[in-house]
Amino acid sequence: MNQAILLLGGNLGNRKLLLIEAISKIEKRCGKVIKKSKIYESEAWGFETDNNFLNQALAIETNMHAFDLLLELQQIEKELGRTVKTKQNQEYSSRLIDIDILFFNNEIIDIKGLTIPHPRMHLRKFTLNCILDIAPDYIHPVMNTTIKNISNDCTDKTKVWQYA
């Protein structure tokens, strides 16, 4: 059995309902959700928009391998209305739903289309806040320190708060 930590988020449409629908699809098709973070609201990171994001992290157990999980998550995004995934080195944009694999077991994966651990998670307060709820003592396999320590060292000034 594999364990993964996912981050769900979006800033368009009915944001909370999209998170709920994504979690339901993940549970039906990808594996068992064993932990969920609180939902956090934040300003956009990396671009300007009037629409705040909602984000939530999940810890799941899955029989899938990392790349198969990625393909299934991309299909779920598409079913929930995601049309274009932002490509690396492009501007970020608003979206209905985004599902990222932050960690997969303790593996380091760098293949075309999939980099685990997520390469920018340590720069994003909204991501770290979500992970802190479910795995504060998890040791990042590349940075070799806990999520708690990474969060304490994060210099991101983007406003993040617990969603009501």
C-alpha positions in Angstrom: 0.0 0.0 0.0 1.3 3.4 -1.0 0.7 6.7 0.9 0.4 10.0 -0.8 -0.2 13.6 0.3 -2.3 15.6 -2.1 -3.2 19.3 -2.3 -6.6 20.3 -3.7 -7.4 23.9 -4.5 -9.3 26.3 -6.7 -10.6 29.8 -6.9 -13.5 29.7 -9.4 -17.0 28.4 -9.2 -18.4 26.9 -6.0 -15.0 26.4 -4.4 -16.0 24.4 -1.4 -18.4 22.1 -3.4 -15.6 21.4 -5.9 -13.3 20.3 -3.0 -16.0 18.0 -1.7 -16.7 16.6 -5.2 -12.9 16.1 -5.8 -12.5 14.2 -2.4 -15.5 12.0 -3.2 -14.0 11.1 -6.6 -10.6 10.5 -5.1 -12.1 8.1 -2.5 -14.0 6.2 -5.1 -11.2 5.9 -7.6 -7.8 6.4 -6.0 -7.8 5.1 -2.5 -8.8 5.7 1.1 -8.6 9.2 2.5 -6.9 8.7 5.9 -6.5 12.4 6.9 -7.9 15.7 5.8 -6.6 19.2 6.7 -8.8 22.1 7.5 -9.8 24.2 4.5 -7.7 27.3 4.1 -8.5 30.4 2.1 -5.6 32.4 0.6 -4.7 35.1 -1.8 -3.4 33.9 -5.2 0.3 32.9 -5.2 2.3 33.9 -8.3 -0.3 36.0 -10.0 -3.0 38.7 -9.5 -6.7 37.9 -9.2 -9.7 39.1 -7.2 -10.7 35.5 -6.5 -9.2 33.9 -3.3 -8.3 30.2 -3.4 -9.6 27.5 -1.1 -7.1 24.7 -0.4 -7.1 21.4 1.5 -4.6 18.6 1.9 -5.4 14.9 2.0 -3.4 11.9 3.1 -4.4 8.9 1.2 -3.6 5.2 1.0 -3.6 3.9 -2.6 -2.7 0.7 -4.5 -1.8 3.0 -7.5 1.8 3.8 -8.5 2.6 7.5 -8.6 2.2 8.1 -12.4 -1.1 6.2 -12.5 -2.3 8.3 -9.6 -1.3 11.4 -11.5 -3.3 10.3 -14.5 -6.4 9.5 -12.5 -6.2 12.9 -10.6 -5.9 14.7 -14.0 -9.0 12.9 -15.2 -10.9 14.0 -12.0 -9.7 17.6 -12.6 -11.1 17.4 -16.2 -14.4 15.9 -15.0 -14.7 18.8 -12.6 -14.2 21.4 -15.3 -10.5 21.9 -15.4 -9.6 22.7 -19.0 -5.9 23.6 -19.1 -3.2 22.6 -16.6 -0.7 25.5 -16.2 2.6 24.4 -17.7 5.9 25.0 -16.0 7.4 28.5 -16.8 4.0 29.8 -17.8 1.9 32.3 -15.8 -0.3 30.9 -13.1 -4.0 31.3 -13.7 -7.4 31.0 -12.0 -8.9 27.5 -12.0 -11.9 25.5 -10.9 -9.8 22.7 -9.4 -6.2 21.7 -9.1 -5.0 18.4 -7.5 -1.3 18.1 -6.9 0.7 15.2 -5.5 2.9 16.7 -2.9 4.5 13.5 -1.6 4.3 9.8 -2.5 5.7 7.5 0.2 9.2 8.9 0.7 10.0 8.7 -3.0 11.9 11.3 -5.1 10.5 11.2 -8.6 11.5 13.4 -11.5 10.2 12.2 -14.8 8.5 14.1 -17.6 5.2 15.4 -16.2 5.7 14.4 -12.6 8.0 15.8 -10.0 7.7 14.5 -6.4 8.1 16.0 -3.9 6.3 19.0 -5.4 9.1 21.4 -6.4 7.5 24.7 -5.1 5.6 23.5 -2.0 8.2 24.8 0.4 7.7 28.3 -1.0 4.0 28.4 -0.4 2.4 29.2 2.9 -1.0 28.0 1.8 0.4 24.5 1.0 2.5 24.3 4.2 -0.5 25.3 6.4 -2.5 22.5 4.9 0.2 19.9 5.4 0.9 21.0 8.9 -2.7 19.9 9.8 -2.1 16.3 8.7 1.7 15.7 8.8 3.7 18.3 10.7 6.5 15.9 11.5 6.8 14.4 8.0 10.4 14.6 6.8 10.7 16.1 3.3 12.8 13.5 1.4 14.8 16.2 -0.4 15.1 18.9 2.2 15.6 16.4 5.0 13.7 18.3 7.6 10.2 18.3 8.9 7.2 20.2 7.4 7.1 22.1 10.7 10.6 23.4 10.2 10.0 24.2 6.5 6.9 26.1 7.5 8.8 28.1 10.1 11.5 29.0 7.5 9.0 29.9 4.8 9.2 33.6 3.8 6.0 33.7 1.8 3.9 36.8 2.8 0.7 35.7 1.1 -2.3 36.0 3.4 -3.7 32.6 4.5 -6.5 32.0 6.9 -8.8 29.1 8.0 -11.9 29.0 5.9 -15.1 29.5 7.9 
